[in-house]
Amino acid sequence: MGARPSRRQVPEAPRVTLATLPPELLVQVLSHVPPRALVTRCRPVCRAWRDVVDGSSVWLLQLARDRSAEGRALYALAQRCPADDDHQDEFPFCALARFCLRAPLGRNLIFNSCGEQGFRGWEVEHGGNGWAVEKNLTVVSGAPSQTCFVTSFEWCFKRQLVDLLMEGVWQELLDSAQIEICIADWWGARENCGCVYRLRVRLLDEYENEVVKFSASPNPVLQWTESSCRQPRPRSTCGHVCTIRDHREAVSVLCFGGKDPGRFR
């Protein structure tokens, strides 16, 4: 009788899954996941993953992968000025997570800056016929929307509160005075109507006390002179361009105002 082949199966090697990875390797793996997916998809998986996402190590690794000059400088700054997460009950997620999610540096922190959503996010004060939102008469390159706010023949003001902590900047980073806040705005006149423009910026502390203020009041544009857009950079009483370098406050208030010099409807 011939010998039969053995039916015994070779035992499979144990599978390596993310659940079996030691914490230090799990941090390395999850650091390659985009920030929003880390919070919305990975964090709810289990307690171990939640602890990784809520910690700072995975977010520091994400910052370290940006090899640009700005990225290297920010990573070094994050190491020198570690975030204190004592206020995590007030703000969701750790400070570095909020920073990576919101990416506040290098972007416009003013909500609805061109009026593409009407007056949403703005506190407005109407004068004359009041504020309006219209299409740009000329294309403004790089603008998020080709719409603009339009004033009337009496002073019109609009204000917006920008909370730097809610936008993703952590308090220790503000205290380091190593980042700059630049305030600028586009303004212009119709060809058949001049305009007067003002810009006010106030830096407030956590108790809403005014700490620093800046302003810009460019020369009025006369009727029939031009219809192009300008970009003012507000100056303080000392005459410095409004690039805020040494700041330790968390909130700024921006007030934009304008009017027509004549009585137009």
ZAMARGU-4260 file (C-alpha; in steps of 0.2 Angstrom, whole numbers, plus 5000, padded with zeros to 4 digits):
<rodrens>
0) 5000/5000/5000 | 5006/5017/4996 | 5009/5030/5009 | 4997/5044/5009 | 5002/5062/5011
5) 5000/5070/5028 | 4984/5080/5030 | 4992/5090/5045 | 4991/5109/5041 | 5006/5119/5045
10) 5001/5132/5058 | 5000/5150/5052 | 5011/5162/5059 | 5003/5174/5071 | 4997/5190/5062
15) 5004/5207/5066 | 4990/5219/5068 | 4989/5237/5074 | 4982/5231/5090 | 4997/5221/5095
20) 5010/5236/5091 | 5018/5243/5106 | 5013/5261/5109 | 5029/5269/5102 | 5027/5260/5086
25) 5008/5264/5085 | 5012/5283/5087 | 5024/5281/5072 | 5011/5273/5061 | 4997/5285/5066
30) 5008/5300/5063 | 5006/5297/5045 | 4987/5299/5045 | 4980/5316/5040 | 4975/5327/5055
35) 4957/5327/5052 | 4956/5308/5049 | 4966/5306/5065 | 4953/5314/5075 | 4937/5308/5066
40) 4942/5291/5061 | 4956/5285/5072 | 4952/5292/5089 | 4935/5283/5091 | 4943/5266/5087
45) 4949/5261/5105 | 4956/5268/5121 | 4974/5265/5116 | 4971/5275/5100 | 4962/5289/5108
50) 4976/5291/5121 | 4989/5292/5106 | 4978/5305/5097 | 4975/5315/5113 | 4994/5315/5117
55) 5007/5327/5109 | 5019/5315/5102 | 5010/5310/5087 | 5007/5329/5082 | 5025/5333/5085
60) 5030/5319/5073 | 5018/5327/5060 | 5026/5344/5063 | 5043/5336/5061 | 5039/5330/5043
65) 5038/5347/5036 | 5056/5350/5030 | 5053/5368/5024 | 5062/5382/5032 | 5046/5387/5040
70) 5042/5370/5046 | 5058/5367/5054 | 5057/5383/5063 | 5040/5379/5069 | 5045/5362/5075
75) 5059/5369/5085 | 5048/5382/5092 | 5035/5369/5097 | 5049/5360/5107 | 5055/5375/5115
80) 5037/5381/5120 | 5027/5365/5124 | 5009/5368/5125 | 5001/5367/5143 | 4985/5357/5141
85) 4977/5362/5158 | 4963/5370/5148 | 4959/5354/5138 | 4941/5354/5146 | 4938/5371/5138
90) 4945/5367/5121 | 4943/5350/5113 | 4959/5340/5110 | 4976/5345/5115 | 4984/5361/5109
95) 4995/5353/5096 | 4980/5344/5089 | 4971/5360/5087 | 4986/5368/5079 | 4988/5355/5066
100) 4969/5354/5062 | 4967/5373/5061 | 4984/5377/5053 | 4982/5395/5059 | 4999/5401/5052
105) 5000/5408/5035 | 4981/5409/5032 | 4968/5422/5034 | 4960/5421/5051 | 4945/5433/5046
110) 4929/5424/5043 | 4919/5428/5028 | 4932/5442/5023 | 4925/5446/5006 | 4906/5445/5010
115) 4903/5429/5001 | 4892/5424/5015 | 4883/5440/5017 | 4887/5448/5034 | 4889/5431/5043
120) 4902/5433/5057 | 4902/5452/5057 | 4895/5464/5069 | 4889/5479/5057 | 4884/5497/5060
125) 4874/5504/5046 | 4875/5522/5041 | 4866/5531/5027 | 4858/5517/5016 | 4869/5504/5025
130) 4881/5491/5020 | 4879/5480/5005 | 4888/5466/4997 | 4892/5467/4978 | 4902/5459/4965
135) 4920/5467/4962 | 4921/5479/4948 | 4938/5473/4944 | 4946/5456/4948 | 4956/5455/4964
140) 4969/5442/4961 | 4971/5429/4975 | 4954/5434/4984 | 4944/5420/4991 | 4928/5427/4982
145) 4926/5441/4969 | 4913/5450/4981 | 4916/5465/4992 | 4907/5475/5006 | 4900/5492/5000
150) 4897/5507/5011 | 4885/5522/5010 | 4886/5541/5011 | 4888/5540/5030 | 4900/5530/5041
155) 4897/5512/5040 | 4907/5500/5052 | 4910/5481/5053 | 4919/5472/5067 | 4925/5455/5070
160) 4932/5446/5085 | 4947/5434/5081 | 4951/5422/5096 | 4968/5416/5092 | 4967/5401/5104
165) 4951/5395/5096 | 4960/5397/5079 | 4973/5385/5085 | 4988/5395/5092 | 4992/5389/5109
170) 4995/5401/5123 | 5014/5397/5126 | 5017/5400/5107 | 5009/5418/5109 | 5020/5421/5125
175) 5036/5416/5116 | 5033/5432/5104 | 5041/5421/5090 | 5026/5423/5078 | 5020/5438/5068
180) 5002/5444/5066 | 5000/5454/5050 | 4984/5464/5047 | 4979/5471/5030 | 4964/5475/5020
185) 4959/5479/5002 | 4949/5495/4999 | 4944/5506/4984 | 4932/5518/4977 | 4920/5518/4962
190) 4926/5529/4947 | 4911/5541/4950 | 4912/5541/4969 | 4926/5544/4981 | 4928/5536/4998
195) 4935/5538/5015 | 4942/5522/5024 | 4948/5518/5041 | 4954/5502/5050 | 4956/5499/5068
200) 4964/5484/5077 | 4963/5481/5095 | 4973/5467/5105 | 4963/5461/5120 | 4969/5450/5135
205) 4958/5436/5141 | 4948/5448/5152 | 4944/5459/5136 | 4955/5473/5142 | 4963/5483/5128
210) 4982/5480/5128 | 4988/5487/5111 | 4979/5496/5097 | 4983/5500/5079 | 4975/5511/5066
215) 4976/5516/5048 | 4967/5531/5040 | 4973/5533/5022 | 4970/5549/5012 | 4953/5549/5005
220) 4950/5545/4987 | 4942/5559/4977 | 4928/5557/4965 | 4933/5554/4946 | 4951/5550/4951
225) 4953/5531/4951 | 4943/5515/4954 | 4957/5503/4958 | 4959/5493/4975 | 4972/5497/4988
230) 4979/5487/5002 | 4982/5498/5018 | 4994/5492/5032 | 4988/5500/5048 | 5001/5509/5058
235) 5003/5512/5076 | 5005/5528/5085 | 5024/5525/5084 | 5023/5523/5065 | 5027/5505/5063
240) 5019/5494/5050 | 5006/5483/5059 | 5015/5467/5060 | 5013/5462/5078 | 5028/5453/5084
245) 5029/5455/5103 | 5011/5450/5108 | 5005/5439/5123 | 4987/5441/5121 | 4974/5429/5114
250) 4961/5440/5106 | 4961/5453/5093 | 4946/5464/5087 | 4946/5471/5069 | 4935/5486/5065
255) 4934/5491/5046 | 4924/5507/5042 | 4921/5518/5027 | 4909/5530/5018 | 4907/5540/5002
260) 4912/5558/5004 | 4896/5564/4995 | 4878/5560/4997 | 4876/5546/4984 | 4862/5533/4984
</rodrens>
